[in-house]
Amino acid sequence: MSAAGKTKSMMAQSRRDFLKVSLAAGGGMLLAFPFGRAMAQTPAKYVLRPEAFVRIDPDGHVTLTIPQEEMGQGVYTSLSQLLAEELDVGLDQVTPVPAPPSDTIYGSPMGGGQGTGGSTSIRAFYTALRQVGASARAMLVQAAAAQWHVDAASLRTENGQVIDDVHNRKLGYGALAAAAAKLPAPQNPTLKADKDFKLIGKSVKRFDTPDKVNGRAQYGIDVRMPGLKVATLMAAPVVGGKVAGVDQAAALKVPGARQVVVLDDLVAVVGDHFWAARQGLVALAPRWNDGANGARNSRQIMAELEAASRKGIVAKTEGDADKGLGRDARVDATYQVPFLAHAPMEPMNFTVHVTPGGCEMWGGSQVQATAQAAAAKVLGIPQDKVTFHNFMLGGGFGRRLDTDMVEKSVRIAQKVDGPVKVIWTREEDMHQDMYRPAYRNVMSASVNGDGKITGWMHRVTGASIILRMFGPLKKGVDDDALDGAMETPYDIADRRIEYAHAEPLTFRVGWWRGVSPNNNVFAIESMMDELAKKAGKDPIAFRLAHLNKSPRLKAAVQQVAQKSGWGSALPARHGRGICAQFAFGTYMATVAEVEVGTDGSVRVNRMTAVVDAGRVVNPDTLAAQVQGGLIFGLTAALHGQITVENGRVQQNNFNDYRMMRINETPAIEVHIIKSSEAPGGIGEPGCTAGPPSLINAITAATDIRLRQLPVDRDILAGRRSV
């Protein structure tokens, strides 16, 4: 069964069997709607826990326990909108709270475990939370009907009340909650029609904004408590390296430095505050045995990547790609993207208190239950002996899908008496990331005299995140690395997709916002522009001619051409570039407008995006996500690159791993296509759209085709050849 089929099956089963309702302590009602790994349990074995999903209090207030992490994407607000819509309460009557770690209670229907990533939050819980709200509303209406001795069909709900218009009376949900909790739960209630939505599809103010503005918002790095010590660490700068020696006496002479922790592959200094720990770490002056990777550098890694890319394993074939490639006008090209760091504004940190037989920790994670399990494994204790207080994330981007920061913090905390907050410096955060892999895309494609693509071969070469995290690859192919390449919205009958594996050894690799499509969309959309030129076609017209099987993307491309002024005159060395993509369940067309100086400088003046993400919950949040994603992707394309010398990452901070600055940020227009289709994801499509539209625009402005990121200004200035 396909992933989509499994999801539908799980959701159908949950609606049929898994809605659980009970009386809350002190009155009111509790509702749970478990997914993911709870599917392995029978209804009889599933126990409703007090924190499960939804609670309606005797005063009518609604608490929604959110399984997903709030990391700037507005998910607390959007998920609350879904529940409030079907429950018929105002958003001011709903309080979202973070879920405790539990894959069983809070596992996602898209993936099984508890986690936030892959632009899945709305897609996973869109139907689920509406179902919970509609079921609860039906039970509350039934409770009122029983109390008033009337037909439930004669009643309506509004703003947290059941209303009897015939007899001019009303009851608040709080007054009905206890009675409603004793009724059988409807497993398949009727959901509202789109035309009746009051909250879904409306731009509403986010719950988290006021506290972020006034400073009350709390992140892991903000944790305070009596007796708290602060530590900062340095891990082996070379993968596989070990500690060779330290100057412990010098470190402890620093005022406020209290303790030195030396483990096999890392050191830390514990102090009264961060500055004492940081200065103590400098004085500690750790020395390292680099091991086998100490002589490796980026030139060697890229040479190995190139060698591996010469031959791949066939992952998918349709028709006869070689036939078309051997018959018609052909383009052969190699597109390459570098290693990238996540560099979230909040560096890695965790506060941990290890006690005999137990552990308590505070911090932010995109995988709450997995983080809890990682701490338990380090300590050799049962998972339920670890208490995890989860906080909002000051940036995730996939970095906090890993648990290395948890494991290192727990290992340090084992040596410390009392709670200790372990904070990575920006430099340590940069040096110890789980980097986006570098990828090399070897591609060949052909077009006939009618401008039709007749052959396509795409070989993706790079490190495997799946291999690092989950073990051996099935038949040597990493399907995750091919996401965005295996399926295409374009009409191409004869094509072959291949995968070649190449591990860099000196980099630990991880998911980075946009995941594999941020490589594959860049390569595909670059090749589409090259093919359009080969065929003598306008880039947008060329794409439209190949989008007959994807009417939604075709409509987005047509609209972005109109909204961006495609085809209108531009000054010399100005150009527009298009990216059309289907990624994360969303159709998106983007046009970049750039100017390129004779010195090789690049300025992005305007970005225009047209998005079909199906049913949109909060349009303002969608627009913000696209804007942020475009800036994130453009930043990487213009500046982003992680390199290695002597096994060590060379970039240290934002001075040499540059961010796009405010004065460099283009005007961004986001246009949303209204749709009644299922919701798509939106956290990542903007990120994947930025680089290819930028590169295609640079080509339009200069007639220079850059096939490697980041942008090489020396090539654009004529100081070096392509």
Disulfide bonds with the S-S distance in Angstrom:
none
